[in-house]
Every structure is written in C-alpha cells, then in structure tokens.
Amino acid sequence: MGLCTYHRTDSTTVSTVGVSLAKDYIQEKYPTLFVPRRYLKEGAHECIRPTRALDAERLKNMISLGLLRFPKRLAREHFQLYDLIFKRFIASQMREVKVLYQKFNVLIDGNQVSIENPVKIVSEGFNKVLPVRLENPVEEGEYAIEFARILRLPAARLFSQGEVIALMREKAIGRPSTYAKIISTLLERKYVIEQKNKLISTRLGFKVYMYLHEQFRNYVSEETTRRLESQMDSVEQGKADYQQILNELYQEILEIKEI
C-alpha cells in the first residue's frame, strides 16, 4: 500500500486524480481556497504527491484504529516525510497568499545591511497549510545591541547533502534518481565525510579530484556531463540519432585510451 506516488522524480505534473484528491481535502477544510493547478511538464511520471486525502493526523488515527495496515511499523520519520509531502502538495492547489513585507536598512559601526521581513498577511491562502512566519514590524530609530558574537567562517563554504543536490539540480548535473546515489558513493568511498550535517572533503577525495582534473579535465567536467544529459534527452524526444551519438562517444573513449 503506497502512501505517495513515485518519489524519485523532479516532475511537477499533477494528474486529474491528484487535483481531485486535493479538491476533496481542501473543500472540506478550507472551502474558498481551492485553486486547481496542473504544472504540466513532459515526462513519464507525475509529481510527488499523496495517494489519499489523508493528512498525517488522520493517517495516524486510521492506523491506530486498524483501518490501515502496513507490512512494517511506520516510525516518526516516516510520518514527518509524509506530512511534508502532503502539505506541500495541498498548498500547491490552494490560493496564493498576499504578504506585506517591510524593508529597512541596519547600520552598525559603519557597516550597513538591508533586511526584508514579512510582517502581515494581507490575504489568506496556502498559509493555512504551510504557515508563513511573520516578524514584528520595526520602527525607525536607534536601538541598543543586546547580543553580539564573532563568527569565524571557513574560506570555502561547506555544503549539506541537500545543498549539494540543489546545486547539482541548478547546474543540470545528474538526475533525481541518481542524486542520492552520488552522495552515498562519495561517503562510502571516503572521498568526503559528514560532520554536523556538512560534507567535508578528505585527503583521498582531494587527491582523486586533482588527478581526474589534471588528467581527464575535458571528460569529467560539468560541461561534458550537461552535454551528455542533453543528448540523452534529445534521443528520448526523438530529436537525435542515438547511433550517431554513441559513435561520437566511442571516438572520445578512444582518445582517453591514448592519454
């Protein structure tokens, strides 16, 4: 019994079944806030969404009553993930929220920074499901500093697993089905370690990177990866001849053997 659709996809398409599911839930809870959207995108899968109009609390109740049974007992983490998927999907089918922002400048010891905070909900919408955190409005004037600390930051910013995956997605490297595998491989081979939710390169990882960069720069670059994935997309869409692409790749492999 599946609680969500295929979860290793970046598709945003919402099926008619998904829209109907969201409609049932929203019209029961928030009758005036339902706004159907499809977010159509080419691909074999639809978006990640729940398969039933059950929020996490209802799901827990139905399980406790024996109305739903699963082969394995669901842990707290399972419910947290389901709650995230359910709320994000339901919010995507609700009216937008109009929020009033306050923008102001802060000047401390000659250093100025601009800050923008949400301070008021003008029109309710998906915030009923995904609350918007509001800040207190700030009045112009001078304020005493109540707390300050000095932070020592590394020269290179460290990334979490989620931030690395977001960066790969932004640079069109990898696929949703391979993101987790790439990270796990780096950890398994000791190319990186994880401390306080941040990934840190090991000496081995640095040596492997430098060797590949110096010897095979043109074959392991981000540009090459993007080009190959673009070519695969073209083949899938019938816009390119796969045999020609394979022949070109074969010639590149022959060049590698000569290095």
C-alpha positions in Angstrom: 0.0 0.0 0.0 1.7 3.2 -1.2 1.1 6.5 0.6 2.7 8.6 -2.2 3.4 8.4 -5.9 6.9 7.7 -7.4 9.2 9.7 -5.2 12.4 9.8 -7.3 11.3 12.3 -9.8 11.5 16.0 -10.5 8.3 16.1 -12.4 5.8 18.8 -11.5 2.8 17.5 -13.4 -0.3 17.0 -11.4 -2.8 14.3 -12.7 -6.5 14.8 -12.7 -6.6 12.2 -9.9 -4.2 14.4 -7.9 -6.3 17.5 -8.5 -9.4 15.7 -7.5 -7.7 14.4 -4.3 -6.6 17.9 -3.3 -10.1 19.3 -4.1 -11.7 16.8 -1.7 -9.4 17.7 1.1 -9.3 21.5 0.6 -13.1 21.9 0.1 -13.7 20.1 3.3 -11.1 22.1 5.3 -10.9 25.4 3.5 -13.9 25.7 1.1 -12.9 29.0 -0.5 -9.2 28.4 -1.0 -9.1 25.6 -3.7 -7.4 26.7 -6.9 -6.6 23.7 -9.2 -3.2 23.7 -11.0 -1.6 21.1 -13.3 2.0 22.4 -13.5 2.4 20.4 -16.8 5.9 19.0 -17.6 6.9 16.4 -20.2 7.9 13.1 -18.7 6.7 9.6 -17.7 5.9 10.4 -14.1 3.7 12.9 -12.3 4.7 14.9 -9.3 5.4 13.5 -5.8 2.0 13.6 -4.1 -0.1 11.7 -1.5 -2.3 8.9 -2.8 -5.1 9.7 -0.4 -6.8 12.8 1.0 -5.4 12.0 4.4 -3.2 14.4 6.4 -0.7 13.0 8.8 -3.0 13.1 11.8 -5.8 11.3 10.0 -3.3 8.7 8.8 -2.1 8.1 12.3 -5.7 7.7 13.6 -6.7 5.3 10.8 -3.6 3.2 11.6 -4.3 3.2 15.3 -7.9 2.1 14.6 -6.7 -0.8 12.4 -8.3 0.7 9.3 -5.0 0.8 7.5 -2.3 -1.8 7.8 1.3 -1.8 6.6 4.0 -4.6 6.5 6.3 -2.5 8.7 5.5 -0.2 11.5 5.8 3.4 10.5 8.3 5.4 12.5 8.3 9.1 13.4 10.5 9.9 10.4 8.0 8.3 8.1 5.2 10.5 9.3 7.4 13.6 9.1 8.2 12.9 5.5 4.6 12.1 4.6 3.5 15.3 6.4 6.0 17.3 4.3 4.8 15.7 1.0 1.1 16.1 1.9 1.3 19.7 3.0 3.5 20.9 0.0 1.1 19.2 -2.5 -2.1 20.5 -0.9 -0.5 24.0 -0.7 0.2 23.9 -4.4 -3.6 23.6 -5.1 -4.6 26.5 -2.9 -5.0 30.2 -3.4 -1.8 32.3 -3.3 -1.0 34.3 -0.1 -0.6 38.1 -0.2 2.0 39.1 2.3 3.1 42.6 3.3 6.9 42.9 3.6 8.9 45.6 5.5 12.3 46.6 4.1 14.8 48.5 6.1 18.5 49.2 6.5 20.5 48.5 9.6 23.7 50.5 10.2 26.2 49.1 12.8 29.7 50.6 13.2 29.8 51.9 9.7 28.5 48.6 8.2 25.1 48.7 6.5 22.9 45.7 5.6 19.4 45.7 4.0 16.8 43.4 5.6 13.3 42.5 4.3 10.8 40.7 6.6 7.2 39.6 6.2 5.1 41.4 8.8 1.5 40.9 7.9 -0.8 38.5 6.0 -2.9 40.6 3.6 -4.9 37.8 2.1 -5.1 34.2 3.3 -4.2 31.2 1.1 -1.9 28.3 1.3 -0.5 29.6 4.6 -3.4 27.7 6.2 -1.4 24.6 5.4 2.1 26.0 5.2 2.3 28.9 7.7 4.3 32.0 6.8 6.5 33.1 9.7 5.9 36.8 10.4 8.3 39.2 12.1 7.4 42.1 14.3 7.4 45.5 12.4 10.4 47.7 13.1 10.1 51.4 13.8 12.8 53.8 12.6 15.2 54.9 15.3 18.3 53.8 17.3 18.4 50.5 19.1 20.9 49.2 21.7 22.7 46.0 20.8 21.6 43.3 23.2 23.7 40.4 21.9 26.6 40.1 19.5 29.2 37.4 18.7 32.2 36.9 16.4 31.9 34.1 13.9 35.0 32.5 12.3 34.0 31.3 8.9 36.0 28.9 6.6 37.4 30.4 3.4 35.3 27.9 1.4 31.7 27.5 2.4 30.7 23.9 3.4 27.6 22.3 1.9 25.0 20.0 3.4 23.7 17.0 1.3 20.6 18.9 0.4 22.6 21.9 -0.7 24.9 19.7 -2.9 21.8 18.2 -4.5 20.2 21.6 -5.1 23.5 22.7 -6.7 23.5 19.7 -9.0 19.9 20.4 -10.0 20.8 24.0 -10.7 23.7 23.0 -12.8 21.8 20.2 -14.6 24.2 17.5 -13.3 22.7 14.1 -12.6 19.1 13.0 -12.4 16.6 12.9 -9.4 17.1 9.1 -9.5 20.9 9.4 -9.1 21.3 12.3 -6.7 21.1 10.2 -3.5 23.4 7.5 -5.1 26.1 10.1 -6.0 26.2 11.4 -2.4 26.2 7.9 -0.9 29.1 6.8 -3.2 31.2 9.8 -2.1 30.6 8.8 1.5 31.2 5.1 1.0 34.5 5.6 -0.8 35.7 8.1 1.9 36.0 10.9 -0.6 34.0 13.1 1.8 33.0 12.8 5.4 30.0 14.4 7.1 30.2 16.5 10.3 27.4 18.5 11.8 25.3 17.9 8.6 28.1 19.4 6.4 30.2 17.5 3.8 34.0 17.9 4.1 36.5 16.7 1.5 39.0 14.1 2.7 42.7 14.0 1.6 41.8 10.9 -0.5 38.9 12.8 -2.1 41.1 15.8 -2.9 43.8 13.6 -4.5 41.3 11.8 -6.6 39.7 15.1 -7.7 43.1 16.6 -8.6 44.2 13.5 -10.6 41.0 13.4 -12.6 41.1 17.2 -13.1 44.7 17.2 -14.3 44.5 14.0 -16.5 40.9 14.0 -17.8 39.6 17.5 -17.4 37.7 17.5 -20.6 35.9 14.3 -19.8 34.8 14.8 -16.2 33.8 18.5 -16.4 30.4 19.8 -15.6 30.1 20.9 -19.3 30.6 17.4 -20.5 28.0 16.0 -18.1 25.5 18.6 -19.1 26.1 17.8 -22.8 25.7 14.1 -22.4 22.4 14.5 -20.4 21.1 17.0 -23.0 21.9 14.4 -25.7 20.1 11.7 -23.8 17.1 14.0 -23.6 17.2 14.6 -27.3 17.3 10.9 -28.0 14.4 10.3 -25.7 12.4 13.0 -27.5 13.3 11.6 -31.0 15.3 14.7 -31.9 18.7 13.0 -32.2 20.1 9.7 -33.7 21.4 7.6 -30.8 23.8 5.7 -33.1 25.5 8.9 -34.1 25.8 10.0 -30.5 27.2 6.6 -29.5 29.7 6.8 -32.3 30.9 10.2 -31.2 31.2 8.9 -27.6 33.2 6.0 -28.8 35.7 8.3 -30.5 36.0 10.2 -27.3 36.7 7.0 -25.4 39.4 6.1 -27.9 41.0 9.5 -27.2 41.0 8.7 -23.5 42.9 5.4 -24.1 45.7 7.4 -25.8 46.2 9.6 -22.7 
